[in-house]
């Protein structure tokens, strides 16, 4: 399976990544629904009933942060993150493999910074509140999403590295197929 980790460790990491991803997806979808409901309630109370409530917008903003941050981890797990495919497709297989490793190491570094600095800000923000007319929400409620997101990204990156050999095999196969297509195209003139 993976030359980086023993097989049992690789399976554990992959299973953990899958479970964490399902939890993040469920929480993100649930929070999106709650955010939608709160926004509808706030608009109804303000524009239909003429009695605006002070809490729907701040709560919806916090939920939007959580939905976005967790949604990014889910997209990352499914390899639906931003990538420059045109560059990757034009380079030799060895360079593709090097880019693969380099890109995920940079993402891992970013995730470590998210955990490290996000946790620092979380600890410093104990006395900070998002203040509305009647609602005092701790700033930490939204800030804690950063280190949590970083940890989830690191789990997914470990899972990606456990599958590195299979991914490299796919890179070689896709390069072989591309060469076959180019050869076929050259002879067709």
N, C-alpha and C positions, 0 to 999 in steps of 0.2 A: 504494500500500500504506500507507505511514506518512508523515505530513508531518514527523515529528520526526527521522527518520533517512533517509538515502538508501536506495533499494531494496536495493542489494547489502549494505549494512551491516545493514539489517533482516533480510534472509534469513540472514546470518551469525549474528546474535544469536539468531534463532529456532532455527536448526539447533544452535547451541551449547547452548541451553537444553534442547532435546530430548535431545541426547547426554548432557549432564550429568544430566538427569533419569533416563535409562535406567541410567546408571552408579550413581546414588544408589539407585535401586530394586533393582538387582541386588545391590549391597553390603548394603543393608538386609535384603533377604530372606535372603541367605546368612548374615549375622550372626545373624538371628533363628533360623535352623535350627541354627547352631552353639551359640547360647545355650540352645536347647531341649535339644540333645544333652548339653551340659555339665551342665545342671541334672538331667537324668535320670541321668547318670553319678554326680553328687554324691549324689543321693538313694539310688541303688543301693548305692554304697559305704558310705554312712552307715547305712542301715536294713536292708539285706540282708546285706552282708558284715561289718558292724560295724567297719569301718575307715575312718572319715571322712577325707577329703582336705581340706587347708587351702585349696586354690586354686579350686575350682569356684564358690563364691559370689562372691568378689571379681571374678573374670573375667566371670561372668554379669552382674554389676552394670554393669561397663564396657560390655559388649556391649549391655545394655538402653539405656544412654545413647545409644550410637551408633545403634541401631535406631530409637529415638524421634526423635532429632534429624534423621536422614536421612529418616525417614518423614514428618516434618512438611514437609520441603521437597518431597517427592513429592506430598503432599496439596495443598500450596499451588499447585504447578504445574497440578494438575487442577482448581483452583478449588473444592476441597473443604474450605476453611478455614472458620472460624467467621465467620458474617455475620448481620446483622440484616435479613433480607429484608422483614419486615413494614414497617419504616420506609422502606426503599428503594423499595418498591412504591407508597407513598402520596404520594410527592413528585413535583413536575413534572419533566419531562425535563431541563431545564437544571440543576436541583438534583441530579438523579441523576448527571449528567456531572461536576458539581463534586465530589460525594461520591466518585465513582469515582477521580478524580485525587487528592483529599485522602487517601483511605484508602490508596492505593498509595504515596503519598509518605510517609505515616506508617510504613507497613510498611518502606519503603526506609530511613527514618531508623533504625528499630529494627534492621534488618540491618546498617547501618553501625556502630551501637553494638555489636552482637554481634561484628563483625570487630575493631573497635578495642579494646574492653575485653576481649574474649576473648583477643586476641593479647597484651595487657598481662599478663593473669593467666597465660597460657601461659608467657611469658618469666620471670615472677616465680617460677613454681612449679617451676623446674628442680631445686631441692633437696628438694622435697616428694615423699613416697612414700606410697602406700596400703599400709600394713604389715599383713600377716597373719603367722601363725606362721612360715612359711618363704618366703613370697612377697613380694618387694618390687617393686611395680608403680609406675612413675613416674606421678605425678598428671597429668602432661601428656598421657598417653594418652587420658584422658577430656576434658580441658579443650580440646584442639585441635578437638574437635567443634564448639565454638561459633563460632570464626571461619570454619571451613569451611562451616557451615550459613549464616552470614551472606553469604558469597560466593555460594553457590548461590542464596539468596533474591534477591540483587541481580541475578544473571544472569536469573532468571525474571522479575523486575520489568522489566528492560530488554526482555525478550521481550514482556511484556504491553503495555508502552508502544508497541512497534512495531506492535501490533495494535489500538491505541486507536481508530482511525477505524472499523474493523470492529465493535468493541465498542460504540461510540457509535451506529452504525447499528442494531445489535441492540436497544439501549436504546430508540431511537425507534420501531422496529417493534413491540417489546413494549408500548410505551405506546399506539401506535395500535391494537393488538389489544385491549388492556385497555379503551380507549375504545369500541371496537366492541362488545365484550361488555357493557359497562355500558349503552350505548345500546339494545342488543338486549333486555337485561333490563328496562329501563324501559318499553318498549313492550309487554311481554308481560302486563301486569296486566289 
